[in-house]
Amino acid sequence: MQAIETKFFGPTNARGARIRVRCQARTMFVSWDYAKGSEGNHDAAAEALAKRLDWRGRWYGGGNADGSGNVYVCAGNVNDPAFIIGGVEG
């Protein structure tokens, strides 16, 4: 299992706002959902990557050093049936 990092990228003339979500195994982008707010978008991006890699368990996240995103680590049972952030099912 690897840590998951998220980072916000604002809209440009060619693309809408998005989150880059990455770990050592993969990088992908997730479109920004204005209904979710900042934390909700970062959590959803981390969950999307974990699901793509078939990772489960209890994940904990917090802001990264430069304030542009979050870092998530799995500290729970990887046999949990779902991706769970901080004790709340996502």
DOKELUM-474380 format. One record per residue: residue in one letter; chain; x, y, z of N, C-alpha, C in turn. Coordinates in nm, 3 decimals, always signed. Example, Ala and Ser with C-alpha at 12.3 -4.5 7.8 and 13.67 -1.06 7.14 Angstrom:
2
(pt "a" "A" (+1.319 -0.569 +0.780) (+1.230 -0.450 +0.780) (+1.320 -0.330 +0.780));
(pt "s" "A" (+1.285 -0.225 +0.708) (+1.367 -0.106 +0.714) (+1.290 +0.003 +0.787));
//
This chain:
90
(pt "m" "A" (+0.084 -0.117 +0.000) (+0.000 +0.000 +0.000) (+0.089 +0.124 +0.000));
(pt "q" "A" (+0.042 +0.228 -0.062) (+0.118 +0.352 -0.075) (+0.034 +0.471 -0.031));
(pt "a" "A" (+0.099 +0.579 +0.008) (+0.028 +0.703 +0.041) (-0.034 +0.759 -0.087));
(pt "i" "A" (-0.145 +0.829 -0.071) (-0.213 +0.895 -0.182) (-0.202 +1.046 -0.161));
(pt "e" "A" (-0.162 +1.118 -0.265) (-0.150 +1.263 -0.260) (-0.251 +1.325 -0.355));
(pt "t" "A" (-0.314 +1.435 -0.312) (-0.403 +1.510 -0.400) (-0.352 +1.652 -0.412));
(pt "k" "A" (-0.381 +1.715 -0.526) (-0.343 +1.855 -0.547) (-0.446 +1.921 -0.637));
(pt "f" "A" (-0.488 +2.041 -0.600) (-0.587 +2.116 -0.677) (-0.520 +2.188 -0.793));
(pt "f" "A" (-0.585 +2.184 -0.910) (-0.545 +2.261 -1.027) (-0.666 +2.343 -1.071));
(pt "g" "A" (-0.650 +2.474 -1.073) (-0.760 +2.563 -1.111) (-0.793 +2.553 -1.259));
(pt "p" "A" (-0.906 +2.612 -1.297) (-0.949 +2.606 -1.437) (-0.858 +2.689 -1.528));
(pt "t" "A" (-0.850 +2.646 -1.652) (-0.777 +2.720 -1.756) (-0.874 +2.744 -1.871));
(pt "n" "A" (-0.824 +2.803 -1.978) (-0.908 +2.822 -2.097) (-0.948 +2.690 -2.161));
(pt "a" "A" (-0.867 +2.586 -2.140) (-0.891 +2.458 -2.205) (-0.952 +2.351 -2.113));
(pt "r" "A" (-0.938 +2.366 -1.981) (-0.984 +2.262 -1.888) (-1.050 +2.325 -1.766));
(pt "g" "A" (-1.142 +2.251 -1.710) (-1.206 +2.296 -1.586) (-1.117 +2.265 -1.466));
(pt "a" "A" (-1.159 +2.310 -1.349) (-1.086 +2.280 -1.226) (-1.082 +2.128 -1.207));
(pt "r" "A" (-0.974 +2.081 -1.147) (-0.956 +1.938 -1.131) (-0.860 +1.909 -1.017));
(pt "i" "A" (-0.858 +1.785 -0.977) (-0.767 +1.737 -0.873) (-0.675 +1.632 -0.936));
(pt "r" "A" (-0.546 +1.651 -0.916) (-0.453 +1.543 -0.953) (-0.439 +1.455 -0.830));
(pt "v" "A" (-0.458 +1.328 -0.849) (-0.445 +1.232 -0.740) (-0.342 +1.129 -0.784));
(pt "r" "A" (-0.246 +1.102 -0.694) (-0.138 +1.012 -0.735) (-0.083 +0.934 -0.618));
(pt "c" "A" (-0.019 +0.825 -0.654) (+0.060 +0.744 -0.564) (+0.174 +0.691 -0.650));
(pt "q" "A" (+0.258 +0.611 -0.594) (+0.370 +0.559 -0.672) (+0.322 +0.475 -0.791));
(pt "a" "A" (+0.210 +0.408 -0.776) (+0.161 +0.316 -0.879) (+0.087 +0.383 -0.994));
(pt "r" "A" (+0.028 +0.502 -0.971) (-0.058 +0.560 -1.074) (-0.086 +0.707 -1.044));
(pt "t" "A" (-0.110 +0.783 -1.151) (-0.155 +0.922 -1.142) (-0.279 +0.935 -1.229));
(pt "m" "A" (-0.377 +1.012 -1.180) (-0.495 +1.040 -1.261) (-0.552 +1.176 -1.219));
(pt "f" "A" (-0.643 +1.228 -1.300) (-0.710 +1.354 -1.270) (-0.858 +1.328 -1.252));
(pt "v" "A" (-0.919 +1.400 -1.157) (-1.061 +1.389 -1.128) (-1.120 +1.529 -1.140));
(pt "s" "A" (-1.228 +1.543 -1.215) (-1.292 +1.673 -1.232) (-1.346 +1.726 -1.100));
(pt "w" "A" (-1.339 +1.857 -1.083) (-1.387 +1.924 -0.963) (-1.540 +1.925 -0.963));
(pt "d" "A" (-1.599 +1.889 -0.851) (-1.744 +1.891 -0.834) (-1.776 +2.005 -0.738));
(pt "y" "A" (-1.833 +2.114 -0.790) (-1.857 +2.234 -0.710) (-1.956 +2.211 -0.597));
(pt "a" "A" (-2.032 +2.105 -0.601) (-2.127 +2.075 -0.493) (-2.058 +2.014 -0.371));
(pt "k" "A" (-1.936 +1.965 -0.386) (-1.869 +1.893 -0.278) (-1.781 +1.980 -0.188));
(pt "g" "A" (-1.737 +2.095 -0.232) (-1.643 +2.174 -0.152) (-1.503 +2.117 -0.162));
(pt "s" "A" (-1.409 +2.183 -0.097) (-1.269 +2.146 -0.109) (-1.238 +2.008 -0.050));
(pt "e" "A" (-1.270 +1.988 +0.078) (-1.239 +1.859 +0.140) (-1.310 +1.744 +0.070));
(pt "g" "A" (-1.435 +1.765 +0.034) (-1.511 +1.661 -0.034) (-1.449 +1.622 -0.167));
(pt "n" "A" (-1.397 +1.718 -0.240) (-1.333 +1.689 -0.368) (-1.202 +1.613 -0.350));
(pt "h" "A" (-1.122 +1.652 -0.253) (-0.995 +1.581 -0.229) (-1.023 +1.439 -0.181));
(pt "d" "A" (-1.120 +1.424 -0.088) (-1.156 +1.290 -0.042) (-1.208 +1.203 -0.156));
(pt "a" "A" (-1.292 +1.259 -0.242) (-1.349 +1.183 -0.354) (-1.240 +1.142 -0.453));
(pt "a" "A" (-1.142 +1.229 -0.476) (-1.033 +1.194 -0.567) (-0.949 +1.081 -0.510));
(pt "a" "A" (-0.919 +1.088 -0.380) (-0.842 +0.980 -0.317) (-0.919 +0.849 -0.323));
(pt "e" "A" (-1.049 +0.856 -0.299) (-1.131 +0.736 -0.306) (-1.134 +0.679 -0.449));
(pt "a" "A" (-1.143 +0.766 -0.548) (-1.146 +0.720 -0.688) (-1.018 +0.644 -0.724));
(pt "l" "A" (-0.904 +0.696 -0.681) (-0.777 +0.627 -0.709) (-0.770 +0.495 -0.634));
(pt "a" "A" (-0.808 +0.496 -0.508) (-0.805 +0.372 -0.429) (-0.896 +0.265 -0.492));
(pt "k" "A" (-1.014 +0.306 -0.536) (-1.104 +0.210 -0.600) (-1.046 +0.157 -0.731));
(pt "r" "A" (-0.983 +0.246 -0.807) (-0.922 +0.201 -0.933) (-0.814 +0.097 -0.907));
(pt "l" "A" (-0.743 +0.110 -0.795) (-0.636 +0.017 -0.761) (-0.685 -0.098 -0.671));
(pt "d" "A" (-0.816 -0.100 -0.644) (-0.878 -0.201 -0.558) (-0.819 -0.202 -0.418));
(pt "w" "A" (-0.794 -0.081 -0.365) (-0.746 -0.066 -0.228) (-0.864 -0.035 -0.138));
(pt "r" "A" (-0.868 -0.098 -0.023) (-0.974 -0.075 +0.075) (-0.907 -0.038 +0.206));
(pt "g" "A" (-0.988 -0.019 +0.307) (-0.935 +0.005 +0.439) (-0.975 +0.141 +0.494));
(pt "r" "A" (-0.926 +0.169 +0.611) (-0.954 +0.296 +0.679) (-0.838 +0.392 +0.648));
(pt "w" "A" (-0.871 +0.503 +0.584) (-0.773 +0.601 +0.540) (-0.786 +0.729 +0.621));
(pt "y" "A" (-0.672 +0.790 +0.650) (-0.669 +0.916 +0.723) (-0.594 +1.017 +0.638));
(pt "g" "A" (-0.646 +1.138 +0.632) (-0.585 +1.240 +0.548) (-0.572 +1.372 +0.619));
(pt "g" "A" (-0.484 +1.453 +0.564) (-0.465 +1.587 +0.615) (-0.393 +1.670 +0.510));
(pt "g" "A" (-0.388 +1.798 +0.533) (-0.327 +1.889 +0.437) (-0.179 +1.861 +0.416));
(pt "n" "A" (-0.134 +1.884 +0.292) (+0.008 +1.865 +0.263) (+0.087 +1.991 +0.302));
(pt "a" "A" (+0.217 +1.986 +0.289) (+0.305 +2.092 +0.339) (+0.281 +2.227 +0.274));
(pt "d" "A" (+0.250 +2.232 +0.144) (+0.233 +2.361 +0.077) (+0.088 +2.408 +0.071));
(pt "g" "A" (-0.004 +2.330 +0.127) (-0.143 +2.371 +0.134) (-0.222 +2.355 +0.005));
(pt "s" "A" (-0.166 +2.287 -0.093) (-0.234 +2.273 -0.222) (-0.317 +2.146 -0.234));
(pt "g" "A" (-0.315 +2.063 -0.132) (-0.388 +1.937 -0.138) (-0.376 +1.860 -0.009));
(pt "n" "A" (-0.401 +1.731 -0.018) (-0.399 +1.644 +0.099) (-0.310 +1.523 +0.075));
(pt "v" "A" (-0.277 +1.456 +0.184) (-0.206 +1.329 +0.180) (-0.289 +1.231 +0.261));
(pt "y" "A" (-0.308 +1.110 +0.210) (-0.387 +1.006 +0.275) (-0.301 +0.883 +0.297));
(pt "v" "A" (-0.315 +0.822 +0.414) (-0.246 +0.696 +0.443) (-0.347 +0.596 +0.496));
(pt "c" "A" (-0.324 +0.471 +0.466) (-0.411 +0.364 +0.514) (-0.356 +0.315 +0.648));
(pt "a" "A" (-0.437 +0.329 +0.752) (-0.394 +0.289 +0.885) (-0.489 +0.187 +0.946));
(pt "g" "A" (-0.577 +0.134 +0.865) (-0.675 +0.039 +0.917) (-0.665 -0.094 +0.848));
(pt "n" "A" (-0.766 -0.172 +0.867) (-0.774 -0.306 +0.812) (-0.796 -0.300 +0.661));
(pt "v" "A" (-0.700 -0.347 +0.585) (-0.713 -0.346 +0.439) (-0.818 -0.445 +0.390));
(pt "n" "A" (-0.872 -0.525 +0.480) (-0.979 -0.619 +0.442) (-1.117 -0.559 +0.463));
(pt "d" "A" (-1.125 -0.432 +0.505) (-1.255 -0.366 +0.517) (-1.325 -0.372 +0.382));
(pt "p" "A" (-1.457 -0.379 +0.379) (-1.529 -0.394 +0.254) (-1.535 -0.267 +0.171));
(pt "a" "A" (-1.488 -0.155 +0.224) (-1.501 -0.029 +0.150) (-1.383 +0.061 +0.179));
(pt "f" "A" (-1.375 +0.169 +0.104) (-1.280 +0.277 +0.128) (-1.344 +0.367 +0.233));
(pt "i" "A" (-1.279 +0.384 +0.347) (-1.334 +0.463 +0.457) (-1.235 +0.571 +0.493));
(pt "i" "A" (-1.279 +0.695 +0.499) (-1.192 +0.805 +0.538) (-1.225 +0.846 +0.680));
(pt "g" "A" (-1.127 +0.835 +0.768) (-1.140 +0.881 +0.906) (-1.260 +0.830 +0.980));
(pt "g" "A" (-1.301 +0.709 +0.952) (-1.411 +0.649 +1.024) (-1.548 +0.673 +0.962));
(pt "v" "A" (-1.554 +0.751 +0.854) (-1.680 +0.779 +0.786) (-1.674 +0.711 +0.651));
(pt "e" "A" (-1.771 +0.627 +0.621) (-1.768 +0.557 +0.491) (-1.779 +0.658 +0.379));
(pt "g" "A" (-1.693 +0.638 +0.273) (-1.693 +0.728 +0.160) (-1.750 +0.665 +0.038));
//
